[in-house]
């Protein structure tokens, strides 16, 4: 869907690209939704894995993409693990 702008579910040809997805904290501040936040005592938090989306304008099917996915510290995210694919 990202490359061709065609929905794989319904074949519609109008896709909405969202460069970021909004999240909101307790103070009603809108922030980009991210996969992981690294906390430091001595400097500001570092947000990693900002999400972007491609949304079919007809059926609503949505694909999410994570920025810089290869460098996410998955060992620090509870429950996260690498699933290795197999090819035959
Ligand atoms: Zn669709």
PDB file of the backbone (N, CA, C, O) and the ligand in Angstrom, with CONECT records:
HET     ZN  A 101       1
ATOM      1  N   UNK A   1       0.837  -1.195   0.000  1.00  0.00           N
ATOM      2  CA  UNK A   1       0.000   0.000   0.000  1.00  0.00           C
ATOM      3  C   UNK A   1       0.878   1.254   0.000  1.00  0.00           C
ATOM      4  O   UNK A   1       0.523   2.267  -0.602  1.00  0.00           O
ATOM      5  N   UNK A   2       2.007   1.179   0.667  1.00  0.00           N
ATOM      6  CA  UNK A   2       2.904   2.338   0.738  1.00  0.00           C
ATOM      7  C   UNK A   2       3.485   2.675  -0.630  1.00  0.00           C
ATOM      8  O   UNK A   2       3.607   3.853  -0.968  1.00  0.00           O
ATOM      9  N   UNK A   3       3.838   1.688  -1.409  1.00  0.00           N
ATOM     10  CA  UNK A   3       4.482   1.947  -2.700  1.00  0.00           C
ATOM     11  C   UNK A   3       3.486   2.224  -3.815  1.00  0.00           C
ATOM     12  O   UNK A   3       3.709   3.117  -4.633  1.00  0.00           O
ATOM     13  N   UNK A   4       2.396   1.476  -3.860  1.00  0.00           N
ATOM     14  CA  UNK A   4       1.488   1.570  -5.004  1.00  0.00           C
ATOM     15  C   UNK A   4       0.260   2.441  -4.746  1.00  0.00           C
ATOM     16  O   UNK A   4      -0.426   2.813  -5.698  1.00  0.00           O
ATOM     17  N   UNK A   5      -0.036   2.774  -3.497  1.00  0.00           N
ATOM     18  CA  UNK A   5      -1.234   3.535  -3.140  1.00  0.00           C
ATOM     19  C   UNK A   5      -2.511   2.848  -3.623  1.00  0.00           C
ATOM     20  O   UNK A   5      -3.460   3.493  -4.070  1.00  0.00           O
ATOM     21  N   UNK A   6      -2.500   1.512  -3.517  1.00  0.00           N
ATOM     22  CA  UNK A   6      -3.676   0.696  -3.819  1.00  0.00           C
ATOM     23  C   UNK A   6      -3.961  -0.147  -2.575  1.00  0.00           C
ATOM     24  O   UNK A   6      -3.054  -0.784  -2.039  1.00  0.00           O
ATOM     25  N   UNK A   7      -5.200  -0.155  -2.120  1.00  0.00           N
ATOM     26  CA  UNK A   7      -5.546  -0.931  -0.925  1.00  0.00           C
ATOM     27  C   UNK A   7      -5.497  -2.434  -1.239  1.00  0.00           C
ATOM     28  O   UNK A   7      -6.144  -2.874  -2.189  1.00  0.00           O
ATOM     29  N   UNK A   8      -4.745  -3.229  -0.463  1.00  0.00           N
ATOM     30  CA  UNK A   8      -4.671  -4.673  -0.704  1.00  0.00           C
ATOM     31  C   UNK A   8      -5.943  -5.416  -0.299  1.00  0.00           C
ATOM     32  O   UNK A   8      -6.114  -6.584  -0.647  1.00  0.00           O
ATOM     33  N   UNK A   9      -6.818  -4.761   0.419  1.00  0.00           N
ATOM     34  CA  UNK A   9      -8.052  -5.414   0.873  1.00  0.00           C
ATOM     35  C   UNK A   9      -9.225  -5.173  -0.079  1.00  0.00           C
ATOM     36  O   UNK A   9      -9.989  -6.095  -0.367  1.00  0.00           O
ATOM     37  N   UNK A  10      -9.372  -3.932  -0.571  1.00  0.00           N
ATOM     38  CA  UNK A  10     -10.551  -3.612  -1.380  1.00  0.00           C
ATOM     39  C   UNK A  10     -10.193  -3.026  -2.752  1.00  0.00           C
ATOM     40  O   UNK A  10     -11.090  -2.710  -3.533  1.00  0.00           O
ATOM     41  N   UNK A  11      -8.907  -2.877  -3.054  1.00  0.00           N
ATOM     42  CA  UNK A  11      -8.425  -2.395  -4.349  1.00  0.00           C
ATOM     43  C   UNK A  11      -8.727  -0.924  -4.619  1.00  0.00           C
ATOM     44  O   UNK A  11      -8.606  -0.479  -5.761  1.00  0.00           O
ATOM     45  N   UNK A  12      -9.109  -0.174  -3.619  1.00  0.00           N
ATOM     46  CA  UNK A  12      -9.365   1.254  -3.779  1.00  0.00           C
ATOM     47  C   UNK A  12      -8.043   1.976  -4.046  1.00  0.00           C
ATOM     48  O   UNK A  12      -6.982   1.541  -3.600  1.00  0.00           O
ATOM     49  N   UNK A  13      -8.130   3.093  -4.787  1.00  0.00           N
ATOM     50  CA  UNK A  13      -6.902   3.792  -5.186  1.00  0.00           C
ATOM     51  C   UNK A  13      -6.754   5.170  -4.542  1.00  0.00           C
ATOM     52  O   UNK A  13      -6.128   6.059  -5.119  1.00  0.00           O
ATOM     53  N   UNK A  14      -7.309   5.347  -3.387  1.00  0.00           N
ATOM     54  CA  UNK A  14      -7.112   6.601  -2.667  1.00  0.00           C
ATOM     55  C   UNK A  14      -6.674   6.281  -1.238  1.00  0.00           C
ATOM     56  O   UNK A  14      -7.456   5.795  -0.421  1.00  0.00           O
ATOM     57  N   UNK A  15      -5.406   6.565  -0.964  1.00  0.00           N
ATOM     58  CA  UNK A  15      -4.803   6.218   0.313  1.00  0.00           C
ATOM     59  C   UNK A  15      -4.386   7.495   1.036  1.00  0.00           C
ATOM     60  O   UNK A  15      -3.768   8.375   0.438  1.00  0.00           O
ATOM     61  N   UNK A  16      -4.721   7.595   2.306  1.00  0.00           N
ATOM     62  CA  UNK A  16      -4.325   8.732   3.126  1.00  0.00           C
ATOM     63  C   UNK A  16      -3.034   8.387   3.848  1.00  0.00           C
ATOM     64  O   UNK A  16      -2.969   7.403   4.584  1.00  0.00           O
ATOM     65  N   UNK A  17      -1.997   9.207   3.634  1.00  0.00           N
ATOM     66  CA  UNK A  17      -0.725   9.028   4.350  1.00  0.00           C
ATOM     67  C   UNK A  17      -0.717   9.920   5.571  1.00  0.00           C
ATOM     68  O   UNK A  17      -0.962  11.122   5.471  1.00  0.00           O
ATOM     69  N   UNK A  18      -0.435   9.332   6.733  1.00  0.00           N
ATOM     70  CA  UNK A  18      -0.334  10.083   7.984  1.00  0.00           C
ATOM     71  C   UNK A  18       1.111  10.003   8.464  1.00  0.00           C
ATOM     72  O   UNK A  18       1.542   8.938   8.906  1.00  0.00           O
ATOM     73  N   UNK A  19       1.870  11.088   8.392  1.00  0.00           N
ATOM     74  CA  UNK A  19       3.283  11.025   8.776  1.00  0.00           C
ATOM     75  C   UNK A  19       3.504  10.766  10.257  1.00  0.00           C
ATOM     76  O   UNK A  19       4.584  10.333  10.660  1.00  0.00           O
ATOM     77  N   UNK A  20       2.495  11.027  11.063  1.00  0.00           N
ATOM     78  CA  UNK A  20       2.575  10.660  12.469  1.00  0.00           C
ATOM     79  C   UNK A  20       1.175  10.379  12.983  1.00  0.00           C
ATOM     80  O   UNK A  20       0.181  10.827  12.411  1.00  0.00           O
ATOM     81  N   UNK A  21       1.117   9.629  14.074  1.00  0.00           N
ATOM     82  CA  UNK A  21      -0.154   9.299  14.709  1.00  0.00           C
ATOM     83  C   UNK A  21      -0.154   9.947  16.071  1.00  0.00           C
ATOM     84  O   UNK A  21       0.810   9.808  16.824  1.00  0.00           O
ATOM     85  N   UNK A  22      -1.208  10.645  16.396  1.00  0.00           N
ATOM     86  CA  UNK A  22      -1.245  11.413  17.637  1.00  0.00           C
ATOM     87  C   UNK A  22      -1.558  10.532  18.834  1.00  0.00           C
ATOM     88  O   UNK A  22      -2.418   9.653  18.788  1.00  0.00           O
ATOM     89  N   UNK A  23      -0.831  10.800  19.901  1.00  0.00           N
ATOM     90  CA  UNK A  23      -1.121  10.240  21.207  1.00  0.00           C
ATOM     91  C   UNK A  23      -1.350  11.446  22.118  1.00  0.00           C
ATOM     92  O   UNK A  23      -1.033  12.572  21.733  1.00  0.00           O
ATOM     93  N   UNK A  24      -1.881  11.237  23.285  1.00  0.00           N
ATOM     94  CA  UNK A  24      -2.134  12.348  24.183  1.00  0.00           C
ATOM     95  C   UNK A  24      -1.785  11.920  25.600  1.00  0.00           C
ATOM     96  O   UNK A  24      -2.172  10.836  26.037  1.00  0.00           O
ATOM     97  N   UNK A  25      -1.065  12.754  26.308  1.00  0.00           N
ATOM     98  CA  UNK A  25      -0.752  12.383  27.686  1.00  0.00           C
ATOM     99  C   UNK A  25      -1.783  12.987  28.629  1.00  0.00           C
ATOM    100  O   UNK A  25      -2.787  13.541  28.181  1.00  0.00           O
ATOM    101  N   UNK A  26      -1.543  12.885  29.914  1.00  0.00           N
ATOM    102  CA  UNK A  26      -2.527  13.308  30.915  1.00  0.00           C
ATOM    103  C   UNK A  26      -2.773  14.809  30.931  1.00  0.00           C
ATOM    104  O   UNK A  26      -3.796  15.264  31.443  1.00  0.00           O
ATOM    105  N   UNK A  27      -1.850  15.578  30.379  1.00  0.00           N
ATOM    106  CA  UNK A  27      -2.009  17.029  30.374  1.00  0.00           C
ATOM    107  C   UNK A  27      -2.646  17.527  29.085  1.00  0.00           C
ATOM    108  O   UNK A  27      -2.553  18.711  28.763  1.00  0.00           O
ATOM    109  N   UNK A  28      -3.297  16.624  28.340  1.00  0.00           N
ATOM    110  CA  UNK A  28      -3.919  16.968  27.053  1.00  0.00           C
ATOM    111  C   UNK A  28      -2.910  17.492  26.039  1.00  0.00           C
ATOM    112  O   UNK A  28      -3.267  18.245  25.132  1.00  0.00           O
ATOM    113  N   UNK A  29      -1.674  17.100  26.190  1.00  0.00           N
ATOM    114  CA  UNK A  29      -0.647  17.441  25.214  1.00  0.00           C
ATOM    115  C   UNK A  29      -0.624  16.346  24.148  1.00  0.00           C
ATOM    116  O   UNK A  29      -0.537  15.159  24.465  1.00  0.00           O
ATOM    117  N   UNK A  30      -0.702  16.755  22.891  1.00  0.00           N
ATOM    118  CA  UNK A  30      -0.671  15.780  21.811  1.00  0.00           C
ATOM    119  C   UNK A  30       0.781  15.494  21.451  1.00  0.00           C
ATOM    120  O   UNK A  30       1.562  16.410  21.191  1.00  0.00           O
ATOM    121  N   UNK A  31       1.128  14.225  21.439  1.00  0.00           N
ATOM    122  CA  UNK A  31       2.482  13.791  21.114  1.00  0.00           C
ATOM    123  C   UNK A  31       2.386  12.732  20.020  1.00  0.00           C
ATOM    124  O   UNK A  31       1.334  12.115  19.849  1.00  0.00           O
ATOM    125  N   UNK A  32       3.472  12.515  19.278  1.00  0.00           N
ATOM    126  CA  UNK A  32       3.443  11.427  18.303  1.00  0.00           C
ATOM    127  C   UNK A  32       3.485  10.082  19.019  1.00  0.00           C
ATOM    128  O   UNK A  32       4.185   9.929  20.020  1.00  0.00           O
ATOM    129  N   UNK A  33       2.748   9.124  18.515  1.00  0.00           N
ATOM    130  CA  UNK A  33       2.749   7.774  19.064  1.00  0.00           C
ATOM    131  C   UNK A  33       4.051   7.092  18.682  1.00  0.00           C
ATOM    132  O   UNK A  33       4.439   7.090  17.514  1.00  0.00           O
ATOM    133  N   UNK A  34       4.721   6.514  19.664  1.00  0.00           N
ATOM    134  CA  UNK A  34       6.009   5.858  19.433  1.00  0.00           C
ATOM    135  C   UNK A  34       5.993   4.458  20.033  1.00  0.00           C
ATOM    136  O   UNK A  34       5.138   4.130  20.856  1.00  0.00           O
ATOM    137  N   UNK A  35       6.953   3.637  19.608  1.00  0.00           N
ATOM    138  CA  UNK A  35       7.055   2.268  20.101  1.00  0.00           C
ATOM    139  C   UNK A  35       7.726   2.216  21.472  1.00  0.00           C
ATOM    140  O   UNK A  35       7.353   1.404  22.319  1.00  0.00           O
ATOM    141  N   UNK A  36       8.720   3.085  21.691  1.00  0.00           N
ATOM    142  CA  UNK A  36       9.502   2.974  22.919  1.00  0.00           C
ATOM    143  C   UNK A  36      10.029   4.343  23.337  1.00  0.00           C
ATOM    144  O   UNK A  36      10.347   5.186  22.498  1.00  0.00           O
ATOM    145  N   UNK A  37      10.112   4.547  24.643  1.00  0.00           N
ATOM    146  CA  UNK A  37      10.695   5.776  25.187  1.00  0.00           C
ATOM    147  C   UNK A  37      11.825   5.381  26.125  1.00  0.00           C
ATOM    148  O   UNK A  37      11.632   4.592  27.050  1.00  0.00           O
ATOM    149  N   UNK A  38      13.009   5.939  25.878  1.00  0.00           N
ATOM    150  CA  UNK A  38      14.156   5.698  26.754  1.00  0.00           C
ATOM    151  C   UNK A  38      14.221   6.837  27.757  1.00  0.00           C
ATOM    152  O   UNK A  38      14.289   8.008  27.382  1.00  0.00           O
ATOM    153  N   UNK A  39      14.198   6.482  29.042  1.00  0.00           N
ATOM    154  CA  UNK A  39      14.228   7.495  30.099  1.00  0.00           C
ATOM    155  C   UNK A  39      15.654   7.686  30.607  1.00  0.00           C
ATOM    156  O   UNK A  39      16.395   6.725  30.813  1.00  0.00           O
ATOM    157  N   UNK A  40      16.010   8.932  30.800  1.00  0.00           N
ATOM    158  CA  UNK A  40      17.310   9.269  31.381  1.00  0.00           C
ATOM    159  C   UNK A  40      17.067  10.172  32.588  1.00  0.00           C
ATOM    160  O   UNK A  40      16.120  10.958  32.601  1.00  0.00           O
ATOM    161  N   UNK A  41      17.919  10.057  33.592  1.00  0.00           N
ATOM    162  CA  UNK A  41      17.828  10.948  34.750  1.00  0.00           C
ATOM    163  C   UNK A  41      18.472  12.294  34.458  1.00  0.00           C
ATOM    164  O   UNK A  41      18.134  13.295  35.089  1.00  0.00           O
ATOM    165  N   UNK A  42      19.384  12.324  33.519  1.00  0.00           N
ATOM    166  CA  UNK A  42      20.212  13.515  33.311  1.00  0.00           C
ATOM    167  C   UNK A  42      19.889  14.270  32.029  1.00  0.00           C
ATOM    168  O   UNK A  42      20.498  15.305  31.759  1.00  0.00           O
ATOM    169  N   UNK A  43      18.942  13.777  31.232  1.00  0.00           N
ATOM    170  CA  UNK A  43      18.529  14.525  30.039  1.00  0.00           C
ATOM    171  C   UNK A  43      17.107  14.129  29.669  1.00  0.00           C
ATOM    172  O   UNK A  43      16.531  13.229  30.281  1.00  0.00           O
ATOM    173  N   UNK A  44      16.549  14.790  28.682  1.00  0.00           N
ATOM    174  CA  UNK A  44      15.175  14.513  28.268  1.00  0.00           C
ATOM    175  C   UNK A  44      15.027  13.083  27.739  1.00  0.00           C
ATOM    176  O   UNK A  44      15.981  12.488  27.238  1.00  0.00           O
ATOM    177  N   UNK A  45      13.828  12.555  27.859  1.00  0.00           N
ATOM    178  CA  UNK A  45      13.536  11.228  27.322  1.00  0.00           C
ATOM    179  C   UNK A  45      13.765  11.213  25.810  1.00  0.00           C
ATOM    180  O   UNK A  45      13.613  12.230  25.133  1.00  0.00           O
ATOM    181  N   UNK A  46      14.131  10.046  25.301  1.00  0.00           N
ATOM    182  CA  UNK A  46      14.313   9.879  23.865  1.00  0.00           C
ATOM    183  C   UNK A  46      13.202   8.959  23.350  1.00  0.00           C
ATOM    184  O   UNK A  46      13.072   7.818  23.793  1.00  0.00           O
ATOM    185  N   UNK A  47      12.412   9.467  22.418  1.00  0.00           N
ATOM    186  CA  UNK A  47      11.319   8.681  21.845  1.00  0.00           C
ATOM    187  C   UNK A  47      11.841   7.955  20.610  1.00  0.00           C
ATOM    188  O   UNK A  47      12.465   8.557  19.737  1.00  0.00           O
ATOM    189  N   UNK A  48      11.575   6.647  20.553  1.00  0.00           N
ATOM    190  CA  UNK A  48      12.090   5.837  19.453  1.00  0.00           C
ATOM    191  C   UNK A  48      10.947   5.126  18.756  1.00  0.00           C
ATOM    192  O   UNK A  48       9.993   4.690  19.401  1.00  0.00           O
ATOM    193  N   UNK A  49      11.041   5.008  17.442  1.00  0.00           N
ATOM    194  CA  UNK A  49      10.059   4.248  16.689  1.00  0.00           C
ATOM    195  C   UNK A  49       8.774   4.994  16.442  1.00  0.00           C
ATOM    196  O   UNK A  49       7.689   4.468  16.689  1.00  0.00           O
ATOM    197  N   UNK A  50       8.883   6.220  15.954  1.00  0.00           N
ATOM    198  CA  UNK A  50       7.666   6.985  15.639  1.00  0.00           C
ATOM    199  C   UNK A  50       6.861   6.240  14.571  1.00  0.00           C
ATOM    200  O   UNK A  50       7.419   5.740  13.594  1.00  0.00           O
ATOM    201  N   UNK A  51       5.553   6.174  14.768  1.00  0.00           N
ATOM    202  CA  UNK A  51       4.691   5.438  13.850  1.00  0.00           C
ATOM    203  C   UNK A  51       4.098   6.367  12.800  1.00  0.00           C
ATOM    204  O   UNK A  51       3.726   7.504  13.090  1.00  0.00           O
ATOM    205  N   UNK A  52       4.019   5.856  11.572  1.00  0.00           N
ATOM    206  CA  UNK A  52       3.295   6.528  10.497  1.00  0.00           C
ATOM    207  C   UNK A  52       2.297   5.517   9.934  1.00  0.00           C
ATOM    208  O   UNK A  52       2.410   4.316  10.178  1.00  0.00           O
ATOM    209  N   UNK A  53       1.321   6.017   9.182  1.00  0.00           N
ATOM    210  CA  UNK A  53       0.263   5.116   8.727  1.00  0.00           C
ATOM    211  C   UNK A  53      -0.186   5.437   7.304  1.00  0.00           C
ATOM    212  O   UNK A  53      -0.096   6.572   6.837  1.00  0.00           O
ATOM    213  N   UNK A  54      -0.668   4.403   6.643  1.00  0.00           N
ATOM    214  CA  UNK A  54      -1.323   4.522   5.345  1.00  0.00           C
ATOM    215  C   UNK A  54      -2.725   3.960   5.528  1.00  0.00           C
ATOM    216  O   UNK A  54      -2.893   2.812   5.939  1.00  0.00           O
ATOM    217  N   UNK A  55      -3.731   4.776   5.219  1.00  0.00           N
ATOM    218  CA  UNK A  55      -5.114   4.411   5.505  1.00  0.00           C
ATOM    219  C   UNK A  55      -5.929   4.422   4.215  1.00  0.00           C
ATOM    220  O   UNK A  55      -5.929   5.419   3.492  1.00  0.00           O
ATOM    221  N   UNK A  56      -6.612   3.339   3.925  1.00  0.00           N
ATOM    222  CA  UNK A  56      -7.508   3.289   2.774  1.00  0.00           C
ATOM    223  C   UNK A  56      -8.728   4.164   3.069  1.00  0.00           C
ATOM    224  O   UNK A  56      -9.379   4.002   4.101  1.00  0.00           O
ATOM    225  N   UNK A  57      -9.032   5.088   2.159  1.00  0.00           N
ATOM    226  CA  UNK A  57     -10.149   6.010   2.389  1.00  0.00           C
ATOM    227  C   UNK A  57     -11.498   5.354   2.140  1.00  0.00           C
ATOM    228  O   UNK A  57     -12.536   5.942   2.446  1.00  0.00           O
ATOM    229  N   UNK A  58     -11.498   4.151   1.591  1.00  0.00           N
ATOM    230  CA  UNK A  58     -12.778   3.468   1.347  1.00  0.00           C
ATOM    231  C   UNK A  58     -13.125   2.500   2.479  1.00  0.00           C
ATOM    232  O   UNK A  58     -14.207   2.587   3.060  1.00  0.00           O
ATOM    233  N   UNK A  59     -12.205   1.574   2.796  1.00  0.00           N
ATOM    234  CA  UNK A  59     -12.539   0.531   3.777  1.00  0.00           C
ATOM    235  C   UNK A  59     -11.880   0.759   5.134  1.00  0.00           C
ATOM    236  O   UNK A  59     -12.252   0.112   6.112  1.00  0.00           O
ATOM    237  N   UNK A  60     -10.904   1.672   5.212  1.00  0.00           N
ATOM    238  CA  UNK A  60     -10.270   1.965   6.488  1.00  0.00           C
ATOM    239  C   UNK A  60      -9.096   1.066   6.838  1.00  0.00           C
ATOM    240  O   UNK A  60      -8.469   1.239   7.884  1.00  0.00           O
ATOM    241  N   UNK A  61      -8.794   0.108   5.970  1.00  0.00           N
ATOM    242  CA  UNK A  61      -7.638  -0.735   6.247  1.00  0.00           C
ATOM    243  C   UNK A  61      -6.414   0.153   6.451  1.00  0.00           C
ATOM    244  O   UNK A  61      -6.203   1.104   5.698  1.00  0.00           O
ATOM    245  N   UNK A  62      -5.601  -0.158   7.476  1.00  0.00           N
ATOM    246  CA  UNK A  62      -4.492   0.701   7.865  1.00  0.00           C
ATOM    247  C   UNK A  62      -3.213  -0.105   8.001  1.00  0.00           C
ATOM    248  O   UNK A  62      -3.185  -1.161   8.634  1.00  0.00           O
ATOM    249  N   UNK A  63      -2.155   0.414   7.392  1.00  0.00           N
ATOM    250  CA  UNK A  63      -0.826  -0.156   7.574  1.00  0.00           C
ATOM    251  C   UNK A  63      -0.024   0.818   8.431  1.00  0.00           C
ATOM    252  O   UNK A  63      -0.035   2.027   8.199  1.00  0.00           O
ATOM    253  N   UNK A  64       0.669   0.270   9.424  1.00  0.00           N
ATOM    254  CA  UNK A  64       1.539   1.084  10.275  1.00  0.00           C
ATOM    255  C   UNK A  64       2.991   0.790   9.943  1.00  0.00           C
ATOM    256  O   UNK A  64       3.354  -0.347   9.644  1.00  0.00           O
ATOM    257  N   UNK A  65       3.827   1.836  10.000  1.00  0.00           N
ATOM    258  CA  UNK A  65       5.261   1.677   9.808  1.00  0.00           C
ATOM    259  C   UNK A  65       5.980   2.345  10.964  1.00  0.00           C
ATOM    260  O   UNK A  65       5.573   3.400  11.452  1.00  0.00           O
ATOM    261  N   UNK A  66       7.062   1.702  11.388  1.00  0.00           N
ATOM    262  CA  UNK A  66       7.863   2.194  12.505  1.00  0.00           C
ATOM    263  C   UNK A  66       9.169   2.758  11.984  1.00  0.00           C
ATOM    264  O   UNK A  66       9.931   2.075  11.300  1.00  0.00           O
ATOM    265  N   UNK A  67       9.419   4.027  12.323  1.00  0.00           N
ATOM    266  CA  UNK A  67      10.647   4.678  11.877  1.00  0.00           C
ATOM    267  C   UNK A  67      11.854   4.020  12.539  1.00  0.00           C
ATOM    268  O   UNK A  67      11.831   3.729  13.735  1.00  0.00           O
ATOM    269  N   UNK A  68      12.889   3.793  11.771  1.00  0.00           N
ATOM    270  CA  UNK A  68      14.174   3.280  12.255  1.00  0.00           C
ATOM    271  C   UNK A  68      13.998   1.969  13.035  1.00  0.00           C
ATOM    272  O   UNK A  68      14.597   1.786  14.095  1.00  0.00           O
ATOM    273  N   UNK A  69      13.181   1.073  12.507  1.00  0.00           N
ATOM    274  CA  UNK A  69      12.829  -0.175  13.203  1.00  0.00           C
ATOM    275  C   UNK A  69      14.046  -1.038  13.539  1.00  0.00           C
ATOM    276  O   UNK A  69      14.062  -1.712  14.570  1.00  0.00           O
ATOM    277  N   UNK A  70      15.054  -1.023  12.687  1.00  0.00           N
ATOM    278  CA  UNK A  70      16.221  -1.889  12.904  1.00  0.00           C
ATOM    279  C   UNK A  70      16.999  -1.512  14.153  1.00  0.00           C
ATOM    280  O   UNK A  70      17.743  -2.334  14.688  1.00  0.00           O
ATOM    281  N   UNK A  71      16.841  -0.285  14.624  1.00  0.00           N
ATOM    282  CA  UNK A  71      17.626   0.169  15.776  1.00  0.00           C
ATOM    283  C   UNK A  71      16.832   0.250  17.069  1.00  0.00           C
ATOM    284  O   UNK A  71      17.324   0.801  18.054  1.00  0.00           O
ATOM    285  N   UNK A  72      15.616  -0.287  17.092  1.00  0.00           N
ATOM    286  CA  UNK A  72      14.842  -0.272  18.334  1.00  0.00           C
ATOM    287  C   UNK A  72      15.483  -1.206  19.360  1.00  0.00           C
ATOM    288  O   UNK A  72      15.857  -2.327  19.015  1.00  0.00           O
ATOM    289  N   UNK A  73      15.617  -0.769  20.610  1.00  0.00           N
ATOM    290  CA  UNK A  73      16.197  -1.634  21.651  1.00  0.00           C
ATOM    291  C   UNK A  73      15.138  -2.617  22.154  1.00  0.00           C
ATOM    292  O   UNK A  73      14.616  -2.463  23.258  1.00  0.00           O
ATOM    293  N   UNK A  74      14.826  -3.623  21.341  1.00  0.00           N
ATOM    294  CA  UNK A  74      13.704  -4.513  21.655  1.00  0.00           C
ATOM    295  C   UNK A  74      13.914  -5.260  22.973  1.00  0.00           C
ATOM    296  O   UNK A  74      12.945  -5.680  23.606  1.00  0.00           O
ATOM    297  N   UNK A  75      15.187  -5.431  23.395  1.00  0.00           N
ATOM    298  CA  UNK A  75      15.454  -6.135  24.653  1.00  0.00           C
ATOM    299  C   UNK A  75      15.021  -5.325  25.867  1.00  0.00           C
ATOM    300  O   UNK A  75      14.990  -5.848  26.981  1.00  0.00           O
ATOM    301  N   UNK A  76      14.689  -4.069  25.666  1.00  0.00           N
ATOM    302  CA  UNK A  76      14.236  -3.230  26.772  1.00  0.00           C
ATOM    303  C   UNK A  76      12.715  -3.033  26.754  1.00  0.00           C
ATOM    304  O   UNK A  76      12.178  -2.335  27.615  1.00  0.00           O
ATOM    305  N   UNK A  77      12.020  -3.634  25.793  1.00  0.00           N
ATOM    306  CA  UNK A  77      10.576  -3.486  25.679  1.00  0.00           C
ATOM    307  C   UNK A  77       9.931  -4.766  26.209  1.00  0.00           C
ATOM    308  O   UNK A  77      10.138  -5.836  25.637  1.00  0.00           O
ATOM    309  N   UNK A  78       9.156  -4.676  27.286  1.00  0.00           N
ATOM    310  CA  UNK A  78       8.564  -5.886  27.872  1.00  0.00           C
ATOM    311  C   UNK A  78       7.757  -6.688  26.849  1.00  0.00           C
ATOM    312  O   UNK A  78       6.868  -6.157  26.183  1.00  0.00           O
ATOM    313  N   UNK A  79       8.082  -7.957  26.740  1.00  0.00           N
ATOM    314  CA  UNK A  79       7.346  -8.860  25.860  1.00  0.00           C
ATOM    315  C   UNK A  79       7.782  -8.837  24.412  1.00  0.00           C
ATOM    316  O   UNK A  79       7.358  -9.688  23.631  1.00  0.00           O
ATOM    317  N   UNK A  80       8.620  -7.883  24.032  1.00  0.00           N
ATOM    318  CA  UNK A  80       9.040  -7.799  22.630  1.00  0.00           C
ATOM    319  C   UNK A  80      10.057  -8.891  22.320  1.00  0.00           C
ATOM    320  O   UNK A  80      10.909  -9.203  23.152  1.00  0.00           O
ATOM    321  N   UNK A  81       9.972  -9.462  21.151  1.00  0.00           N
ATOM    322  CA  UNK A  81      10.942 -10.470  20.720  1.00  0.00           C
ATOM    323  C   UNK A  81      10.981 -10.492  19.218  1.00  0.00           C
ATOM    324  O   UNK A  81      10.026 -10.093  18.552  1.00  0.00           O
ATOM    325  N   UNK A  82      12.086 -10.959  18.687  1.00  0.00           N
ATOM    326  CA  UNK A  82      12.259 -11.078  17.248  1.00  0.00           C
ATOM    327  C   UNK A  82      11.677 -12.409  16.793  1.00  0.00           C
ATOM    328  O   UNK A  82      11.998 -13.452  17.361  1.00  0.00           O
ATOM    329  N   UNK A  83      10.840 -12.382  15.790  1.00  0.00           N
ATOM    330  CA  UNK A  83      10.318 -13.586  15.166  1.00  0.00           C
ATOM    331  C   UNK A  83      11.063 -13.756  13.848  1.00  0.00           C
ATOM    332  O   UNK A  83      10.975 -12.892  12.975  1.00  0.00           O
ATOM    333  N   UNK A  84      11.788 -14.845  13.691  1.00  0.00           N
ATOM    334  CA  UNK A  84      12.560 -15.064  12.478  1.00  0.00           C
ATOM    335  C   UNK A  84      11.725 -15.855  11.480  1.00  0.00           C
ATOM    336  O   UNK A  84      11.175 -16.908  11.804  1.00  0.00           O
ATOM    337  N   UNK A  85      11.641 -15.338  10.280  1.00  0.00           N
ATOM    338  CA  UNK A  85      10.878 -16.006   9.238  1.00  0.00           C
ATOM    339  C   UNK A  85      11.641 -17.177   8.644  1.00  0.00           C
ATOM    340  O   UNK A  85      12.864 -17.263   8.756  1.00  0.00           O
ATOM    341  N   UNK A  86      10.910 -18.064   8.022  1.00  0.00           N
ATOM    342  CA  UNK A  86      11.537 -19.188   7.328  1.00  0.00           C
ATOM    343  C   UNK A  86      11.130 -19.121   5.863  1.00  0.00           C
ATOM    344  O   UNK A  86       9.989 -18.792   5.536  1.00  0.00           O
ATOM    345  N   UNK A  87      12.062 -19.431   5.001  1.00  0.00           N
ATOM    346  CA  UNK A  87      11.792 -19.480   3.562  1.00  0.00           C
ATOM    347  C   UNK A  87      12.031 -20.887   3.071  1.00  0.00           C
ATOM    348  O   UNK A  87      12.991 -21.538   3.482  1.00  0.00           O
ATOM    349  N   UNK A  88      11.171 -21.358   2.201  1.00  0.00           N
ATOM    350  CA  UNK A  88      11.353 -22.712   1.651  1.00  0.00           C
ATOM    351  C   UNK A  88      11.625 -22.641   0.182  1.00  0.00           C
ATOM    352  O   UNK A  88      11.806 -23.674  -0.463  1.00  0.00           O
TER     353      UNK A  88
HETATM  354 ZN    ZN A 101      -9.593  -0.565   1.237  1.00  0.00          ZN
END
